[in-house]
Amino acid sequence: MDLRERPRQDAARHPWEIARFDFFLRVLADAQALSARRVLDVGSGDAWFARKLSAHLPPDAQVTCWDSGYAGLDAAPAGAMTLCADRPTSAFDLVTALDVLEHVKDDRAFLQQIVEENLSPGAHLLISVPAWPSLYTTHDAALLHHRRYRPSDGLGLVRGVGLHVLRSGGLFTGLLVPRALRRLAEFLTRPAPPAVAPPLQWTHGPRLARLVHSVLSLDGAASLWASSRGRSLPGLSWWALCRKS
């Protein structure tokens, strides 16, 4: 989760966030990437994803959370993990960069440096980015996103820095229509971007949360099925699991 979207400490996690974690955990498990003992989570935010992931890694695995926002954070996230505001200099067996590159002006140079200096030979890198430039809304602006990506843009980016794509695809196909309707409404009304992004938290109760999570999980299962057959469903996000030669 982006630090700008941090919920209250006692707030329930959004079912979208939980379904997203479940999806990427399955991607990593299918690739046998969960045996990694040195893991770097780029743009770790409140470190919820990293904490959840650490429970599925070997007991001696070391997880490093890197986020520039930690420099001004009053209280660092709890847990047995290393937190750093500056890019670490060591190499890792697994790097995750989920919804990070859209925040970086020069995304190619940023990713190139990670691949060259932080990714061990043969190691995996998992990325995700918001998809489809035409769906850029005031929510993207509030989160300081520079862009959204076409799938071809994402593939060109990761291949351009020397990564081999093992599998890729879209995620959350079912959320495309709501986002398209929001984009249309904003086109008609021209609202100003909010000064701060609304917190990503769930306030509609556990029963509805389970229903939403189930629907999003089915959506994710369809995306996994398609990517396992070399196909890509359109989705609100685009992702790729890559390996360094």
Backbone bond lengths (Angstrom), bond angles and torsions (degrees), N, CA, C in turn:
res aa  C-N    CA-C-N  psi(-1)  N-CA   C-N-CA  omega(-1)  CA-C   N-CA-C  phi
1 M - - - 1.448 - - 1.521 110.13 -
2 D 1.321 115.88 134.58 1.458 121.46 175.10 1.529 109.14 -60.50
3 L 1.337 116.98 139.44 1.458 119.84 179.67 1.524 111.85 -60.88
4 R 1.333 116.98 -24.91 1.468 119.36 177.56 1.523 112.30 -70.83
5 E 1.334 116.38 -16.14 1.457 120.77 -178.67 1.526 112.72 -105.02
6 R 1.323 117.04 11.03 1.460 118.99 -175.96 1.529 111.61 -56.57
7 P 1.338 116.30 129.46 1.462 119.44 177.15 1.520 110.49 -83.85
8 R 1.315 115.82 179.13 1.455 120.27 170.38 1.527 108.83 -60.72
9 Q 1.318 115.97 155.69 1.461 120.34 -176.16 1.525 111.77 -60.81
10 D 1.333 117.73 -32.62 1.459 121.21 -176.26 1.530 112.42 -97.40
11 A 1.332 117.78 7.95 1.463 120.81 -176.28 1.526 110.56 -76.96
12 A 1.338 115.76 149.51 1.466 121.11 177.03 1.522 109.47 -74.59
13 R 1.330 116.83 143.25 1.456 120.65 176.49 1.524 108.89 -69.27
14 H 1.300 115.51 145.80 1.461 120.95 -178.91 1.535 109.17 -71.08
15 P 1.349 118.20 138.57 1.472 119.50 179.23 1.519 113.10 -59.97
16 W 1.315 118.12 -27.60 1.473 120.88 174.27 1.519 110.22 -60.01
17 E 1.320 116.82 -42.97 1.456 121.15 -178.13 1.532 110.81 -67.66
18 I 1.327 116.51 -38.64 1.462 120.80 179.76 1.534 110.28 -68.62
19 A 1.337 116.90 -44.20 1.466 120.75 178.34 1.523 110.75 -63.51
20 R 1.294 117.27 -36.84 1.463 122.09 177.80 1.522 110.43 -63.81
21 F 1.336 117.09 -44.08 1.465 119.89 177.62 1.530 110.41 -61.79
22 D 1.332 116.44 -47.56 1.469 120.27 -179.24 1.523 111.26 -57.58
23 F 1.329 115.97 -39.81 1.465 120.63 -179.37 1.523 110.67 -63.66
24 F 1.327 116.95 -51.20 1.462 119.33 -175.77 1.527 111.62 -71.53
25 L 1.329 118.22 -28.66 1.449 119.83 173.34 1.525 110.20 -61.93
26 R 1.330 117.18 -41.62 1.463 121.16 178.49 1.532 110.92 -65.35
27 V 1.323 117.37 -40.04 1.463 120.72 177.88 1.526 109.90 -59.81
28 L 1.329 116.85 -46.09 1.463 120.58 -179.20 1.522 111.42 -68.19
29 A 1.329 116.55 -39.44 1.463 119.71 179.62 1.525 111.05 -64.95
30 D 1.326 117.06 -42.48 1.464 120.80 179.50 1.526 111.87 -60.66
31 A 1.343 115.89 -32.00 1.468 120.71 -179.49 1.522 112.20 -89.73
32 Q 1.341 116.98 3.69 1.472 122.45 -177.64 1.532 110.85 56.18
33 A 1.325 115.05 38.68 1.465 120.64 -179.45 1.523 112.56 -94.46
34 L 1.331 118.01 -1.18 1.459 120.76 -177.47 1.521 112.78 -84.89
35 S 1.329 116.93 5.21 1.466 120.35 174.11 1.528 111.38 -86.60
36 A 1.328 116.92 -0.48 1.462 121.25 -177.78 1.532 110.90 -61.76
37 R 1.308 115.80 140.28 1.465 120.87 179.94 1.521 112.61 -110.78
38 R 1.302 117.03 -12.55 1.468 121.74 174.79 1.530 106.68 -126.26
39 V 1.323 115.42 110.71 1.466 121.14 -172.27 1.525 109.30 -123.97
40 L 1.330 115.24 135.53 1.462 121.75 176.46 1.521 108.90 -119.03
41 D 1.319 116.53 123.88 1.455 122.06 175.22 1.519 107.79 -105.64
42 V 1.331 116.47 107.47 1.468 122.15 -176.66 1.524 108.91 -84.04
43 G 1.337 116.31 135.09 1.458 120.06 -178.14 1.516 110.90 63.53
44 S 1.311 115.42 48.98 1.463 121.52 -168.29 1.525 114.12 -68.09
45 G 1.331 117.71 -18.41 1.464 119.75 179.01 1.520 111.40 61.50
46 D 1.330 116.52 -130.10 1.470 119.11 -178.79 1.528 112.01 -81.79
47 A 1.321 117.68 5.91 1.475 124.86 173.22 1.530 113.13 68.92
48 W 1.313 118.70 14.18 1.467 120.73 178.31 1.526 110.37 -62.91
49 F 1.332 117.77 -46.14 1.466 121.03 179.70 1.529 110.50 -59.67
50 A 1.327 116.69 -45.04 1.464 120.49 -177.96 1.524 111.10 -64.33
51 R 1.315 117.20 -40.41 1.468 120.17 178.61 1.520 110.64 -63.25
52 K 1.333 116.38 -43.88 1.463 119.82 179.06 1.531 110.50 -64.03
53 L 1.318 116.27 -42.32 1.460 120.37 -178.67 1.516 111.26 -64.42
54 S 1.317 117.60 -37.44 1.463 120.80 -176.00 1.525 112.02 -61.17
55 A 1.332 117.04 -26.37 1.463 120.46 179.50 1.523 112.08 -69.50
56 H 1.341 117.79 -15.36 1.462 122.34 -178.54 1.524 112.38 -107.64
57 L 1.328 116.93 5.67 1.459 122.25 179.32 1.523 109.75 -99.49
58 P 1.333 117.79 167.59 1.468 119.65 175.88 1.526 111.00 -56.63
59 P 1.340 117.75 150.69 1.466 120.70 -176.78 1.524 114.17 -56.79
60 D 1.331 116.91 -29.53 1.464 120.09 -178.16 1.532 112.99 -94.29
61 A 1.330 116.76 10.25 1.470 119.69 -178.43 1.524 110.57 -67.19
62 Q 1.333 115.59 142.19 1.458 122.39 177.58 1.526 108.46 -109.67
63 V 1.319 116.82 122.24 1.459 122.30 -178.56 1.522 109.29 -109.88
64 T 1.319 115.92 125.32 1.462 121.72 177.57 1.524 108.87 -109.67
65 C 1.311 116.74 125.42 1.464 122.80 177.47 1.522 108.45 -103.43
66 W 1.324 115.15 121.29 1.469 120.43 -178.18 1.517 108.85 -116.87
67 D 1.319 116.58 122.81 1.463 121.61 176.96 1.518 108.16 -154.18
68 S 1.328 116.58 127.76 1.461 119.98 -179.78 1.525 111.53 -62.09
69 G 1.334 117.07 -23.21 1.460 120.53 179.67 1.514 113.58 -68.52
70 Y 1.337 118.13 -15.87 1.464 119.87 179.83 1.523 111.95 -66.73
71 A 1.322 117.40 -21.77 1.462 120.14 -178.63 1.517 111.65 -61.78
72 G 1.327 117.19 -32.82 1.462 119.90 -178.56 1.502 113.73 -110.74
73 L 1.339 117.06 16.45 1.456 121.01 -176.68 1.519 109.62 -85.12
74 D 1.333 116.04 129.77 1.465 120.55 -179.66 1.527 111.56 -68.49
75 A 1.343 115.80 -43.85 1.465 120.05 -178.09 1.517 108.87 -128.94
76 A 1.312 117.06 119.33 1.465 121.45 179.66 1.516 109.92 -72.77
77 P 1.341 118.12 149.29 1.461 120.65 176.66 1.525 111.24 -57.66
78 A 1.318 117.00 144.24 1.462 121.35 -179.14 1.522 109.71 -79.63
79 G 1.311 115.95 160.65 1.461 120.10 176.23 1.510 111.91 129.64
80 A 1.324 115.94 161.68 1.470 121.46 -177.85 1.518 109.80 -84.73
81 M 1.317 116.55 67.70 1.453 122.17 -179.80 1.520 108.84 -138.43
82 T 1.326 115.02 156.30 1.456 120.64 175.17 1.519 109.34 -90.02
83 L 1.326 116.93 129.23 1.453 122.23 178.29 1.519 109.03 -112.07
84 C 1.322 117.62 134.98 1.456 120.29 178.63 1.518 110.50 -144.21
85 A 1.323 114.77 141.92 1.460 121.07 178.68 1.523 111.72 -89.55
86 D 1.326 117.49 -18.00 1.458 122.70 178.95 1.524 109.78 -111.52
87 R 1.312 116.05 151.36 1.455 120.55 -177.65 1.527 110.22 -60.17
88 P 1.341 117.59 128.05 1.468 119.48 177.32 1.519 110.66 -67.31
89 T 1.320 115.79 159.98 1.468 120.34 -176.95 1.528 112.67 -101.81
90 S 1.322 118.36 -8.38 1.456 120.76 -178.06 1.525 111.18 -86.85
91 A 1.350 115.50 169.52 1.456 122.16 179.35 1.528 109.63 -101.83
92 F 1.355 115.74 153.39 1.457 121.95 -172.70 1.527 110.55 -129.61
93 D 1.358 114.48 157.84 1.463 121.11 178.85 1.527 112.02 -83.86
94 L 1.340 116.13 -23.07 1.460 122.29 179.68 1.510 108.51 -146.98
95 V 1.327 116.15 130.59 1.462 121.94 175.98 1.521 108.22 -124.28
96 T 1.320 116.77 131.00 1.458 121.55 173.47 1.524 108.25 -113.92
97 A 1.315 116.32 136.25 1.467 122.56 177.40 1.525 106.80 -137.82
98 L 1.319 115.60 80.73 1.463 121.75 -172.48 1.525 110.34 -99.13
99 D 1.323 115.25 116.89 1.466 122.12 -178.82 1.531 110.68 55.59
100 V 1.325 114.33 53.82 1.460 121.75 -178.49 1.526 111.78 -120.02
101 L 1.342 117.16 -46.18 1.459 120.99 -169.80 1.517 113.30 -61.87
102 E 1.325 117.05 -27.14 1.471 120.00 179.85 1.526 111.83 -67.98
103 H 1.338 117.37 -16.08 1.465 121.34 178.69 1.524 112.13 -85.68
104 V 1.326 117.00 -11.65 1.462 121.58 -171.23 1.529 109.48 -104.01
105 K 1.321 115.74 128.08 1.463 119.71 -177.43 1.522 111.10 -62.29
106 D 1.323 117.22 -50.11 1.466 121.51 178.49 1.534 107.16 -103.14
107 D 1.314 116.38 80.64 1.466 120.36 -174.64 1.520 112.58 -65.94
108 R 1.332 117.59 -35.05 1.464 119.69 -178.88 1.523 111.44 -65.95
109 A 1.320 118.30 -46.43 1.463 120.99 179.63 1.530 110.61 -64.06
110 F 1.322 116.42 -38.58 1.460 121.78 179.02 1.523 110.69 -62.05
111 L 1.336 116.19 -48.92 1.458 120.33 -179.25 1.521 111.23 -68.30
112 Q 1.327 117.59 -37.19 1.465 121.45 179.27 1.521 110.81 -59.82
113 Q 1.329 116.85 -42.64 1.460 120.24 -179.42 1.524 111.21 -65.36
114 I 1.329 116.93 -39.86 1.469 120.21 177.54 1.531 110.18 -62.29
115 V 1.328 116.47 -46.15 1.466 120.38 -178.55 1.526 110.90 -62.72
116 E 1.322 117.00 -43.11 1.461 120.52 -176.09 1.519 113.00 -73.99
117 E 1.345 117.47 -34.88 1.462 119.66 -170.03 1.522 114.57 -113.31
118 N 1.328 118.25 -18.90 1.466 119.97 -174.98 1.520 114.16 -119.94
119 L 1.318 118.53 -2.08 1.458 121.54 -177.41 1.522 109.28 -116.20
120 S 1.325 116.04 117.53 1.466 120.76 179.67 1.528 110.32 -68.71
121 P 1.330 118.63 153.35 1.468 120.72 174.94 1.533 110.53 -56.86
122 G 1.320 116.64 132.51 1.452 122.14 -178.70 1.504 115.10 82.24
123 A 1.338 117.49 -3.27 1.465 121.29 -177.76 1.526 111.15 -79.58
124 H 1.331 115.35 161.72 1.455 122.23 -179.59 1.529 111.13 -97.40
125 L 1.318 114.83 147.01 1.454 122.46 171.12 1.519 108.30 -130.71
126 L 1.328 116.52 126.18 1.464 123.26 179.19 1.511 108.89 -112.32
127 I 1.338 116.65 123.66 1.463 119.73 178.90 1.529 109.61 -126.45
128 S 1.320 114.68 155.38 1.460 120.96 167.91 1.520 108.02 -143.81
129 V 1.321 115.41 150.21 1.461 121.72 179.82 1.532 108.29 -143.57
130 P 1.333 117.98 155.06 1.464 119.78 173.97 1.529 110.12 -68.32
131 A 1.326 115.70 139.60 1.465 120.16 -171.90 1.529 111.98 -103.11
132 W 1.344 113.10 153.40 1.466 125.10 170.71 1.535 113.10 72.55
133 P 1.337 116.97 101.24 1.467 121.93 178.49 1.527 113.74 -54.51
134 S 1.328 117.44 -31.77 1.465 120.26 -179.08 1.523 112.78 -67.67
135 L 1.345 117.87 -11.62 1.457 121.82 -179.52 1.532 112.26 -100.86
136 Y 1.317 117.18 14.56 1.467 121.25 177.17 1.526 109.33 -67.26
137 T 1.342 116.52 124.50 1.468 121.15 -177.25 1.531 110.16 -126.64
138 T 1.329 114.92 -178.00 1.464 119.91 177.57 1.525 111.50 -63.82
139 H 1.335 117.30 -23.68 1.468 119.37 176.40 1.529 110.13 -66.24
140 D 1.346 117.04 -39.89 1.465 120.07 174.59 1.520 110.40 -61.39
141 A 1.326 115.70 -43.41 1.464 119.74 -179.07 1.523 111.23 -62.83
142 A 1.338 117.09 -40.59 1.461 120.71 179.62 1.518 111.96 -64.53
143 L 1.338 116.00 -30.44 1.467 121.19 178.45 1.530 112.47 -87.83
144 L 1.334 116.53 4.12 1.468 122.88 179.04 1.519 112.35 62.22
145 H 1.336 115.69 40.87 1.458 120.80 174.24 1.529 109.19 -79.38
146 H 1.314 116.43 133.21 1.462 120.84 175.18 1.521 111.83 -81.28
147 R 1.331 117.26 -24.96 1.461 120.02 -172.42 1.523 110.53 -166.85
148 R 1.327 114.94 165.74 1.454 123.70 161.10 1.523 106.99 -115.89
149 Y 1.324 118.64 163.09 1.458 122.39 -168.82 1.527 112.33 -119.68
150 R 1.322 115.83 138.29 1.465 119.72 163.19 1.526 107.89 -76.36
151 P 1.335 118.18 151.44 1.470 118.96 176.44 1.527 112.61 -53.28
152 S 1.322 117.37 -38.82 1.467 119.82 179.09 1.529 111.04 -64.78
153 D 1.345 117.07 -33.16 1.466 120.06 176.34 1.527 110.44 -64.73
154 G 1.341 116.26 -44.44 1.454 120.20 -179.67 1.514 112.25 -63.07
155 L 1.335 116.68 -45.07 1.457 120.51 178.65 1.520 111.28 -62.67
156 G 1.319 116.60 -42.93 1.458 119.93 178.80 1.518 111.94 -62.87
157 L 1.339 116.44 -35.95 1.460 120.62 -179.34 1.524 111.19 -66.94
158 V 1.326 117.86 -51.15 1.471 119.65 -175.46 1.525 111.46 -70.59
159 R 1.323 116.73 -36.72 1.464 118.41 177.60 1.522 110.83 -70.60
160 G 1.319 116.39 -31.27 1.457 120.45 -179.25 1.516 114.19 -68.38
161 V 1.337 117.02 -19.68 1.466 119.69 177.23 1.529 111.17 -101.36
162 G 1.332 116.23 13.01 1.455 120.90 172.32 1.509 116.25 89.86
163 L 1.329 118.07 16.55 1.460 120.69 179.58 1.522 111.05 -91.41
164 H 1.317 115.10 147.16 1.465 121.86 174.23 1.526 108.12 -97.12
165 V 1.324 117.39 123.08 1.459 122.14 -177.78 1.522 109.69 -83.35
166 L 1.332 116.64 118.11 1.461 121.80 178.42 1.526 111.07 -82.46
167 R 1.322 116.32 -43.24 1.452 121.54 175.09 1.522 108.45 -161.99
168 S 1.323 116.17 156.73 1.457 120.55 -177.59 1.520 108.59 -158.09
169 G 1.319 115.83 172.34 1.453 118.72 177.66 1.513 112.53 165.41
170 G 1.318 114.77 -174.94 1.452 121.26 176.00 1.514 110.34 -94.00
171 L 1.318 115.76 160.96 1.464 121.46 177.97 1.520 109.07 -139.51
172 F 1.325 116.01 140.57 1.459 125.00 -179.51 1.532 111.77 67.21
173 T 1.319 113.29 59.77 1.462 120.59 175.53 1.528 111.19 -59.58
174 G 1.334 115.73 -39.66 1.457 119.85 -176.86 1.515 114.85 -65.42
175 L 1.335 117.57 -15.14 1.463 120.57 -179.90 1.525 112.73 -91.88
176 L 1.325 116.96 -1.35 1.459 119.37 -179.92 1.524 112.14 -65.61
177 V 1.332 116.75 -43.01 1.468 119.84 -177.51 1.523 111.83 -64.10
178 P 1.348 120.01 -48.89 1.464 118.79 177.12 1.520 113.18 -57.97
179 R 1.342 116.66 -39.34 1.473 118.26 179.52 1.524 110.95 -69.14
180 A 1.332 117.39 -37.86 1.461 119.82 178.25 1.533 110.86 -64.24
181 L 1.326 116.99 -38.89 1.470 120.46 177.55 1.524 110.87 -65.38
182 R 1.334 116.42 -39.31 1.462 119.52 177.15 1.525 110.49 -64.52
183 R 1.322 116.43 -41.49 1.470 119.81 179.26 1.517 110.62 -63.13
184 L 1.332 117.13 -39.77 1.460 120.67 177.97 1.516 110.80 -64.52
185 A 1.333 117.25 -43.56 1.464 120.92 179.28 1.523 110.71 -61.71
186 E 1.329 116.57 -39.65 1.463 119.29 179.67 1.524 111.51 -71.15
187 F 1.310 116.66 -32.64 1.465 119.98 176.19 1.522 110.50 -62.51
188 L 1.331 115.84 -36.39 1.461 120.53 -177.64 1.520 112.57 -80.74
189 T 1.335 117.87 -33.74 1.463 120.96 -173.64 1.523 114.07 -102.49
190 R 1.327 117.58 -18.57 1.467 123.90 179.34 1.534 112.54 52.05
191 P 1.328 118.95 56.00 1.475 119.60 179.73 1.519 111.42 -73.54
192 A 1.329 115.90 155.86 1.459 120.29 174.69 1.519 108.86 -80.48
193 P 1.333 117.87 145.25 1.468 119.70 177.22 1.521 110.23 -60.96
194 P 1.330 118.19 142.26 1.465 120.24 176.59 1.514 111.03 -63.57
195 A 1.322 116.35 150.42 1.468 120.50 -179.67 1.520 111.52 -64.67
196 V 1.326 116.35 -34.64 1.463 121.06 177.46 1.522 108.36 -134.09
197 A 1.322 116.08 151.00 1.461 120.48 177.97 1.524 109.88 -74.40
198 P 1.334 117.81 140.70 1.467 119.47 176.76 1.522 110.18 -65.75
199 P 1.333 118.37 146.94 1.470 120.18 -179.09 1.518 111.39 -65.32
200 L 1.329 114.93 143.42 1.458 120.78 178.10 1.528 107.81 -88.31
201 Q 1.319 116.53 90.28 1.451 121.40 -179.36 1.521 109.08 -144.63
202 W 1.325 115.81 163.21 1.459 121.18 -175.73 1.521 109.16 -109.64
203 T 1.333 116.81 126.91 1.464 121.16 -176.16 1.526 112.05 -126.05
204 H 1.338 117.86 16.50 1.472 120.59 -173.27 1.525 113.51 -110.61
205 G 1.308 117.57 15.27 1.453 120.58 173.85 1.509 114.02 90.07
206 P 1.352 116.52 158.45 1.476 120.94 -174.39 1.520 113.94 -70.70
207 R 1.335 118.64 -31.65 1.466 119.70 -176.83 1.525 110.68 -66.29
208 L 1.328 116.50 -47.32 1.458 119.75 178.12 1.524 110.87 -67.97
209 A 1.325 116.18 -33.66 1.471 119.46 177.59 1.523 110.74 -60.51
210 R 1.342 116.94 -42.46 1.470 119.93 179.28 1.525 111.17 -64.63
211 L 1.334 116.36 -38.60 1.460 119.69 178.68 1.526 111.04 -64.63
212 V 1.328 116.55 -47.12 1.464 120.68 -179.63 1.523 110.35 -63.00
213 H 1.335 116.49 -41.65 1.458 119.89 178.95 1.522 111.22 -62.42
214 S 1.330 116.95 -39.94 1.468 120.51 179.37 1.521 111.18 -63.51
215 V 1.325 116.73 -42.51 1.470 120.87 179.66 1.526 110.24 -64.56
216 L 1.335 116.41 -45.40 1.463 119.87 -179.90 1.529 111.49 -67.22
217 S 1.323 116.84 -32.14 1.459 120.12 177.92 1.526 111.04 -67.53
218 L 1.326 116.87 -39.22 1.465 120.28 175.52 1.525 110.34 -63.38
219 D 1.320 115.76 -39.87 1.459 121.31 176.21 1.530 109.93 -59.25
220 G 1.336 116.25 -46.16 1.453 120.44 179.08 1.516 112.61 -64.27
221 A 1.335 117.04 -38.25 1.461 120.45 178.60 1.523 110.99 -62.23
222 A 1.329 116.86 -39.06 1.462 120.47 177.54 1.533 110.73 -64.41
223 S 1.331 116.46 -39.16 1.461 120.27 178.86 1.528 111.09 -66.23
224 L 1.348 116.35 -39.95 1.460 119.93 177.70 1.524 111.04 -64.42
225 W 1.320 116.39 -42.31 1.454 120.85 179.09 1.525 110.38 -60.33
226 A 1.328 116.46 -45.50 1.458 120.40 -178.89 1.533 111.03 -64.40
227 S 1.342 116.90 -45.49 1.466 119.01 -176.61 1.520 111.49 -67.49
228 S 1.340 117.67 -31.15 1.465 120.34 178.81 1.522 111.71 -67.30
229 R 1.330 116.16 -16.73 1.468 121.59 178.72 1.523 111.89 -108.89
230 G 1.325 115.81 17.54 1.452 120.67 176.54 1.513 114.16 74.76
231 R 1.332 117.04 19.13 1.454 120.81 179.81 1.524 109.59 -113.81
232 S 1.328 116.29 164.38 1.454 120.47 -179.06 1.520 109.83 -134.65
233 L 1.327 115.97 119.82 1.457 119.96 172.93 1.526 108.93 -82.42
234 P 1.325 118.52 142.67 1.461 118.88 174.57 1.518 109.90 -67.02
235 G 1.314 117.14 142.09 1.457 120.83 -179.44 1.511 111.36 -149.61
236 L 1.321 115.46 170.74 1.454 120.08 178.79 1.523 111.04 -69.99
237 S 1.338 116.30 -22.98 1.461 122.31 174.43 1.528 108.96 -121.92
238 W 1.334 115.42 158.73 1.453 122.55 171.34 1.512 107.43 -123.39
239 W 1.322 117.06 141.55 1.462 120.64 -176.98 1.528 110.50 -139.51
240 A 1.318 114.60 161.33 1.472 120.06 176.56 1.519 109.14 -153.33
241 L 1.324 115.49 138.67 1.455 122.31 170.10 1.514 107.09 -104.97
242 C 1.323 116.07 123.04 1.457 121.29 -172.75 1.526 110.49 -125.60
243 R 1.332 115.20 165.35 1.459 121.01 176.85 1.522 108.63 -134.01
244 K 1.310 114.53 143.26 1.463 119.87 176.41 1.527 109.29 -87.17
245 S 1.301 116.91 130.09 1.471 121.29 -179.55 1.519 111.09 -66.38
